[in-house]
């Protein structure tokens, strides 16, 4: 594998962080976890990318749960929220939609909507939450990697599997965003 080495002209450390400038997540669902956690501590939080996709899904879920049409392209094929849930439950690939549905069901659509609507612009934030993907090209002094970066395991044996290239590249993006302190979290 490739070994990532810090810039020798810059002093930086690996350390646990209780107050990072940014938290980087693998999935959109984990960004909502982090935003909700920030809200509970009264931390002004910015969601990089503004969570518009997740917000649209949560609003569509709320409409479907109220017996109204989804008005969302990803959910248009489903007759009701129960059909969306059945799809998510039986989706072996864990697609983004399935992950989002489980998250919306876990928190409730209203909570997800409130979490995203309660975020602030980046300039006003004490904490930035982002997916690693949306953090490309950005950097912060102190970065924590969220716990949703996990090495894949064989579902039968539980043995660790090789990390797929796309996941390794995403991990690389995440660990190269911090200038001073990196908390590797789930990596």
HUNOR-V22348 format. One line per field, one symbol per residue. ss: DSSP state (H for helix, E for strand, - for the rest). psi: psi as a letter, one per 30 degrees, with the letter a starting at -180 (. if undefined). A space follows every 10 residues. Layout:
ss: ???
psi: ???
This chain:
ss: ---------- --EE------ -EEEE--HHH HHHHHHHHHH ----EEE--- -HHHHHHHHH HHHHH----- ---------- HHHHHHHHHH -----HHHHH HHHHHHH-HH HHHHHHH--- -HHH--EEEE E-HHH----E EEEEE----- --E------E ----HHHHHH HHHHH--EEE EEE----
psi: lkkkkljfgk kllklkkfil fkkkleleee eeeeeeeeef ggkjkkjkfg geeeeeeeee eeeefgglke hkeffefkfl eeeeeeeeeg jffhleeeee eeeeeefkee eeeeeefgll leffkfkkkl leeffkflll ejkkklggjk kklkfefgkk lkkkeeeeee eeeefgfkee kkjfcf.
